[in-house]
Amino acid sequence: MPKLIYGVWDDVAYDNRSGSTADRPSDLPLELFESFDKDNPIDVFLSNRGFLVFNPEAGLLHALVQHHVRLAEESCGKCSPCRAGSHILSGELKRAAAGEQVDWSGLTDIARQMHATSLCGVGRTGTKPLLDALTHFLDELRAKPENNGRGFYSVTTSPCIEACPAHVNVPRYIDYLHDGHNDLSAGVILRHYPFAGSCGRVCVRYCEKACRRAQVDAPVDIKNLKRFAADQTIVPGIVKPTPSETTKNARVAVIGAGPVGITCAYQLLEMGYPVDIYEAHDKAGGMARYGIPFYRLPKNVLQQENKLVSQMGALFFYSQKLGRDFSVNDLFARGYRSVFIATGAPLGGYLGLEGEDTSLPGYENGIDFLEKVHDTIEAGEQPRMEGDVVVVGGGNVAMDCCRSAVRMTSGKVHLVYRRTEADAPADREEIIEAKREGVIFHFLTGQDSLVSENGEGKGLRCVAMEQTEPDESGRRGVKPAAGSEFVIPCSHLIAAIGQKTDPAMLSKDDGIALDRKGCIVIDEYQATSRPGVLAGGDGTSGPRSKGPSVLIHGMAQGTLGAHAIASYIENGKPPFIPREHISSMLRKANLLGEDPVCGQLVKPRTRLRELEPEQRAGNFCEVEQTMSQQDAWKEADRCMRCYRIVSVVTRDPIPGIKA
């Protein structure tokens, strides 16, 4: 565990310079600061909550100089306290570090003014370490430190950025929208992935759950502001990427043209690697294309986003399935230096009931059902069903199935889920919209057996479930209630309870370890058991509500995979990504804190236009509509720019970071 020498945390000063190490924040796990890089310890940590010094020889003043240079770079210039003050502070601190005389009292006044009157978190919280040092450890600042070439890394973040698995700079793209620069807003998103329009429609909005605006009225509609930027610029082809210059002599193969594989290819192309993408279907998109219905994600949006990757230089090879048309060994024989597998979990599961006949007419799994619906609509036809429909499951695939079925049949649509509504992993809004569209929900209801007659499905025998007492983890299970069996008549039964990988894709000759569920085993850097082969997405974890099956998680895995491939090719070892290490530290101990939001006027969240339930029947037109320009400006004005600047000074230079 590192020893705290001195510092200030949450306005409390700690001083162990005399040799004691007992004086430290009781609720702050100091071992956390070893997790940034075990071979390169942190000497100084600075954030919106204060600063901590772990090395008695570390120069606090030198750390503050670098921290305030970053602050000045991040100042947007919209308010005079930060616009002028940030540059004055960085300049004066540089002078002090050079041994020149400075007015410490005047410096304190400027820092206090920035802290009290700046319009956003850059100026308000970025000055906190300096103010704490000026108040409690001015003697350390007056002592001229030596610039010993230690490593420095700084990140400007916010609660919404940290909540996003891809670390998209949410306040920045919202700020560009507010200023009328829709193209620049889209550009911020495109630094991370090409799926701005898709993510702006189907993202699960971790960022909004973390939005501090909720303390005032309601979270900023971050998701739909992202969609607005994409629909104004990317979808119509106004914003186009510059074809990437191939600077690396190492071709990479990506297997699977879903969001995970495409994002990996996108990032590799940005780095200068030539990339070939192999896809089993005849079009790119993966489960985002075939599994997300048109009423949520029009496929022209996805098509344009995939086109961006082609424009950057990727080559697509369609109707090429791993295990059928080629193997991993084949790819290495063709000269690829590395392979990234993002084949997903393309097979749907059935209910697994005793005596179950999966060939029964009208009985199908959710994945096959959604793909069939997609293909019918893409062919220009309206999919139809006759009679009542029962969907079993509680996740987003189940919601997509029942909401699609509602648009296809004049009969009733039932949703059966064995746990409570609160336990259902589906997005809350999906459940609400399914109810509005007329889906009949049966919570705490389990499936018992299929009901058939003369080789035709007639219904699903169900049983009421009871909650059991909480277990050691606090979770309550369910058990059947005696004598509660009943039948829901139906002509169609859709099992939407899970997906699985395709065992035919990989063989023992490929040398890739699988777990007991048939998923590819990977380490923290996406590497498989075979050198040069990395993987990501549902094929590595199995689909789940809080994993790669969530679009934004998958794209984050694709990005990490790209960096890991580059490091493997260039260095033969896993990458060191300081941004991810900082984020891990912030998350593990909530190092950003929970600063209260003050002085904000109530600005109601913009209501999104959407088709009314009666307008949705019989068609797959998109339900939610893009914001107008006026609404986007109004919603963007609600962002409070809750920026926080976090900096670390390390004993040695940080890999990949120029000194």
N, C-alpha and C positions, 0 to 999 in steps of 0.2 A: 504494500500500500504506500502511495506517495505521502510524504510528510509536508504538511502545510507550514510554510515559513511565516507568511503574513498575508493579509488581504482583507477585503470587505465584501460581505455577502448579505444581501437584503438589509443593508444599512447597519449591519453589525460588524465592527472591526475585530480582527483576530491577529494577534502578534506573538509569534513564537521565536523571534529573532534571538532571544537570550538562550535558546536551546531546548525549551519545552515544546512538546508537540500535542499537548492536551487541549489547547485552545483552538477549536475548530467547530464549524456548523454541525450540530448534532444530527440533523436530518439530511445531510449531504454525504452520500457514500463516496469517499475520496478515491477508492479503488476504481471508480468509474473513469477517472482521468488517466488510468493506465491503458484503457481499452482503445484509445485513439491509435496508438502504435506501440506495441510492447517493446520494440527494439529502439524506439526513439521517444523518450518520455517528454511529457508536456512540462515546460518550465513556468509558463504564465498562461492563464486562461482569463479572457475578458468577455463580458457579456452585459446584457441589460440589467443583470442582477448584481453586478459588481466585478471584482477581479480576485484571482487567487494566484499566489506565487509559491512554487514548489521547489525552486532552486535558489539557494542563498546568493549565488553569483549572477543570477539573471538580472538584467537591467529592466526595471519597470518602465523607466522613461522611454527606452528604446521600443518596448512593446507598445506603449501608448502612441508613439510617433507613427508606427505602422498601422495601428488601429485607426488613427485619425486621418491618415492618408486615404484609407479605404472609405471612411465616413465622407470625406470631401468628394471622393469619386462618386459616391452613391447619392449625394445631395442633388435633388432634381431642380433646385433653383427657384421653386415657386413661392417660397417664403423667405423674407430677408434674414431672419435670425439664423437659419441654417445655411442659406446661400452664401452670406458673408462670413458668418461665424465659423463654419467648418473649415474654410481656407485660412482664416486667421489663426485658429487653434493649431492646425497642422503645421503652419509656418512657424509659429512661436515655439512649438514643441521641437521642431527640427533645430531651431536656434539654440534651445536649451541643451539638446543632445550634442550640439557642436561646441558647447562650453561657453556660449555667449550669455550675457545677462538678459533676463526676461522679467516682465512685471507679473509675478505670480498672482497678485491680487486682481489685476486686470484680467488675467486669463481666467480666473475663477468667476468673475462677473460675466464674461462672455459665455462660459460653459453653462452657468446657471440660467442665463437668458435663453440660450438654445433649448435647454432642458424644459423650461417652463412655457415657452411660447412657440416653438416649432409646430408646424401643422401636421407632421406625421412622425412615425416612430424612428426614422433615421436620426433626426435632430433631438427628439425627446429622449430616446433611450441610448443612443450611441455615445452620448457624453457621460453616461453614468460611471464607467470605470475611472475616467479622469476626475470627475467631481469627488468620488470616494477617495482617490489618491491624494488630491489636493487637501481634502478635509482631514485625513488621518495619517498620511505618510508623505508629507511634503519633504521631509528630510531625505527620503529615497529619491525624489525627483531632483533635488538640488545636487545630489552626488552624480558627477559625470560618469555615465556607464561606458563600457567599451562595446563596440559593435563586433561581437565575436562570430558573426556569420550564422547564427542559429536559424532554424527554419521558421517560416511564418506562413500561416494560412488563415484566411478570413472569409466568412460567408455572410451575406445579407439575406436573412430569412424572415419568416413570419409564421404564426400558427397555421395558416392555410397552406403555406408552402411545405411545412414539415408534415402536415397530414396527407399531402399528395405523395403517393409512392414514387412518382416520377419527378418530384420537386420542381414542378412548373412554377415560374415566377408569376403567381396570380396577380398581386397588386400591380405589377408592371404592365401586363397586358390589359388590365382594366383601366389603368391610367392612360394608356394610349387610346383606348376607346373613348374615354372621357374627353380627350383632346381632339377627337375626330380623325385619328390616324388608324383606321381599321386595318390597313396593310401592315403597319408596324406591330399592331396587336397580334395579328396572325403570325408574324415573324417570330415573336417571343415563343409561341406555342410550338412552331415548327423547329425550334432548336432541340426539342425533345422527341417529337414523333410526328408522323404525317397525318395522324387520325384526329385532327382538330374537330372536324364536323361530326364524325361518328362519336367521339368521346363527349362532345357537347350535346349529344342526344341521349346516350345510354350510360354515362358515368354514374357511379353510385354516390358521388359528391362527398367524399371524406373531407374535402376542403371546406365545404359549407358547414359540416358538423363542428369544425374547429373555428369557424368565423366568429371573431369577437363582436361583430355587429349584433349578434344574438342577444348580447347583454343590454342592448338599447331597444331593439324592436324585433328584427328578424334577420337571419343571415343574408348576405348579398347573394343574388342569384348567379353564382359564379359559372355554373354549368352552362346556362343559357347565354351568358355573355360570351363564353368561348364559342358557342354555336353561332352566335351573331357574327363574330369576327370571321369565322370560317365560311359562313354562307355568303358574306359580302365579298370575300376575296379569294378563297381557295377553291370552293365548289365551282364558281363560274370561270375559274382558270385565270383570274387576274394576277394572283400571286403564284409565281412558278419558281421552282428551285433552279439554281444554276447547275448545269451538268457537272458532276464531280470530276475533278482531275485525278486520274489514276497515278498515284505516287508510290504505291507499294507493289512489289513484285511477288505477290502471294495471293492467289485466288481462293476465295472462300465459298463453300456451298451451304446454302440454307435450305432445309427441307421443311416445307409447309409455308404457304403464303397467307396465313392468318395474321392477326395483329402482332403476335409475338415474333414470328419469323420476319415479317415485313419491317418491324421496328429495328430488329437486329441488323437486317440488311441496310436499312436507312442510315444507321449510325456508322456502320462499316464503310459505306460509300462516302460519308462525310469525312472519314479518316483517310480516304484515298485507296481503299481496298477494292479490287474488282470482285463483284458478287454475282453468283448465279443462284436462282431460286427455283426449286423443284416443287411442283404442286400436283396433288393427285386428281383434283377436279380440273375442269376446263376453264375456270376463272379463279382469280385471286379473291381472298376475303376470309376464307376459313369459316369458323362458326359465326363470325360477325355477319357474313353474307347469308349463310344457310340457316342459322339458328335464331337470328334476331328478325322478327317480322317487319314487313314493309311499313306498317303503321308507326313503328318506332324508329326505323332506320331505312329511309329510301336508298336503294342500291346505287343510284347515280352519285350519291355522296361518297360512298365507299369506293366506287370505281374511279372517281377523280383523285382520291387520296392515294390509291394504289398506283395511279398513273404518275404521281410525283416520283415514285421510286424508279419507274422506267425512265423518266426524264433525267434522273440523276445518273443513269448508266447501268442499272441492274438488268440482267437477262432472265426472262421467265421461261421455264420449260413446263408446260401444262400436260395433264393426263399422264404424269409420271409419279407412280406410287412406290414408296419405299417398301421393299420386300417383294414387290411384284415385277417392277421394271428395272430396278437397280438395288444394290446393297450399299452399305457404308464402305465395304471394301472396294467396290467398284469406283466410288467417288475418289478415294485416295489413289487408286490406280490411274484415274484420269488427271491426276496432278494437283488436286486441291490440298492446300496446306492445313486447312481446318474445316470442320463440319459442324453446323449448328442444327439440332433436331428440334423442330417445333410442330410436331404432327398432331398434337392435341389428344383428346379422348373422343374419337369420332363415332363410337358405337353406343347406341342407346341400350338401356337395360329394361328388363321386364319385371313383373311383380314377384316372380319366384314363388307362386302359390302352388300348393300340392295338386298334382294332376293338371298343371297349367298347359294349355295348348296354344302356343304362340302363333300357330297358323290359322287360328280361328278368325273368320272374316270379321272385320271391324275392330280387331285388337291389334294395336301397334305401339311402338315406343315413341317417346316424344321427339327424339332426334330425327327419326325417319319421317314422322308426321310433319315437322317443321320444314324439312328439306323438300318434301313433296309439295307443300304449300308454296314454298319459294319458287320451285321449278314451274308450277302451274301459272303463277302470277307473271313470272319472267317470260313465259310463252305467250302472254297477252290474254290469258283466260282468268275468269273469276272462279276460285275453288269453291266447290259446293259439297255439302253433306246432308244426309237425310236422317231425321230422328234425333233423339236425345243423345247427349255425349257426357261421359264421365272421365275426368282427368284426375289421376292420383299423383300427389306430390305437393310440396310446399315451397319449392324454390322458384327462381326466375324462369327456368325452362317450363315449369308447370303453369306459371302465369302467362307466358307466351302462348302455350298450347290452348289454354282455356279462352284467352282473349281472341286468339285466331279462330277457334271453333265458333265463338259467338257470332263472328262475321260470316260464317259459312253455312249455318244451319238455322232452320226455322223452329227447331226443337229447343229444349232446355239444355243448358250446360251446367254440370255439377263439378265442383272441386272437392276432393276427399283428401284430408290430411290428418294423420294420426295424433298430432300434438295440437297445442293451442295456437291461436292466431299470433300471439306474441312470440311463440317459438319458431314460427315459419321463417326460413332464411330469406325469403323473397323480399325485394325492396318494398317498403311500406306503400309507396305511391302506386306500385303495380297492383297490390292487393286492393287499394282504394278504387283504382280505375276499373279493375275487373268487376268489383261490386257494382259500380255505377253503370257498367255495360250489361248487367243482368246475370252475371255468373252467380250460381247458388253455392255457397260455401258450407261444407260439413267439417268443422274442426272437431278434434277429439273423436275421430272416426277412422277405424282401421279397415283395411281390405281383408276379406276372409276367403272368398272363392269366386270364380267366374260362374256365371249362370248361363247355360247354353241349352238350345233345344233344336234338334234336327240339324246339328252342325252349324248353327248360327248363334252368335252372341245375343243374349237377351238382357243381361244386366250384371251388376256386381253385388255380391252378398257382402254386407258390411257388418261391423260390430262397433258399438259405442266403447270408447276408451275412458278409463279413469286415471287421474294423476296419482302417482304414488308419493310417499313421503320423500323429502329431499335426501339425496345421498351426501357423502362426505364433501363433495364439491359444491353442494347447494342446489344441484340440478334435480328436478323432479322427473321421474320416468313415467311411463304409462303402462296400463295393463287392461285387457279386455274386461268389460263388465258382463257378468254372467247373465245369460238370457236376453241380451240386448240385440241379437241379430236382426237385420232387416235388409231388404233388397232395394237398390236403386235401379229401376229399369233403364236400359239404354241400348242403342244400336251400335254405338262406338265407344270403345274403352281405350284410353291413352295412358300408358305408364310413363310418367315423367319423374322418376325417382332416382335417376342417376345415369352416368355415362361411364364408359370404360375404354381403355386403350385397345388397339388392334394388335393381337399377339402375332399376327402374320408379318408385321413390319420388320421385326428384328429377329435374328437367329443367334445361336451360340457363336457362330463364326464371326459375328460383328464385334464380339468382345466387350459388350456393354452390359453392365450389371443392372438387373431389374429387381424391384421389391416383390413382395408376395402378391401384390395386386397387379403386377405387370407394368408398373410405372418405372421410368428410368430413374436410377439413383444418381443424384447430383450432390456436389458439395456447395458451400456458400458462394462460390464463384461460378456456378452453373456447370462445372466440369464433371464429366462422366468418368467411369473407370478406365476408359480408353483414352490415351493421350491424343490431344487434338480434336476430340469430339466433345462438344458442349451441348446442352439441351435446356429447354425452358417451356413453360406453359403447362397445360393440363396433362400432357404426357409425362410430366415429372412429378406431379403432385396429386393427380386425380382432380376432377372438377369439384369446387367447393365455393360457398358464397363469399368467402374472404380470402381468395387466393387468385392464381392466374386466370381462373374462369371469370373473374372481374376484369374488365378490359384494361383498366389503368394498371393493375398489378401485372398483367401479362406484358404490357408495353415496358414497364420498369424492368422486368426480367429480360426482355429483348435488349434493352440498353446495357444492362450489366453483362449480358452474354457477349455483346459486341466488344466491350472494353476488355473482357477476359480473353477473348480470341486475339485481340491486338497484342495484349501482354504476352500471351502464349507464343505467338509468332515472333515477336521482337525480343522477348526476354526469357522465354521458356519457363515462366513462373506466373502465379496469380497476380492480378493487378492490385496496386494500392490506390484506392479511390478516396481521397481525404473527405470529399463531400459526404460520402456514405458513412464514414467513421464519425464525422461530426454529428450527422443526423441520428445515428445510433445512440450517441452519448446524450443528445438532447431528449430523445424519446425515453430512454431508460430511467432518467431521474427528473423528467419535466424541467429541464434546466432553463427553459424560456420563462417559466413561472406563469402566474395568473394575474398579471397587472390589471386592476380595475379600469374600465373605460369611463372616462369623465368628459363632461361638457359637450356631448353629442346631441344634436336635435333629432327628434323622431322623424324618420323619412320612410314611409311605408314601402315595403317590397313591391316591385312592379308585378302586376298580375299578368301571367302569360296567356296569350290567346290560344284557344284550343277548340277542336270540334266538340260539339255537344254529343252526349251518348247516342241520341237518336240519329245524328248525322253519320255515325260510324257504322251503323248496321249495313251489312251487305257489301262493304268495300274495305280496302286496306289503305285508304288515304292516310297520310301522316296526321296524327292526332294533335300533337303540339306544334304550334306555329312559331316561326322565327320572330324575334322582337323587331319592332320598328326602330328606325334610327333614333327617334325621340325617346322611346322607351329605353333603349340601350344607354343613351346619355344619362337619363334619369337614374337608371339602376347603377351605372358606373359611379355616379356621384355619391352613392352610399358607402363606397369602400373607404375605410379609415386608414389605409396604408400602415398596418400595424407591424412595420419593419423592426427587426432586431438585428444588430450586428454582433456576430460571435467571432472571436479571434483566438488563435492559439499560437504561442511561441514554443518551439521545440528545441531540444538540445542540439540536434543535427538537422541538416537540410532535409526537407520532405521530398520523397520521390515524386518526380514529375512536376514539381513546382519550382519555377525559376526564382533564385534568390534575389 
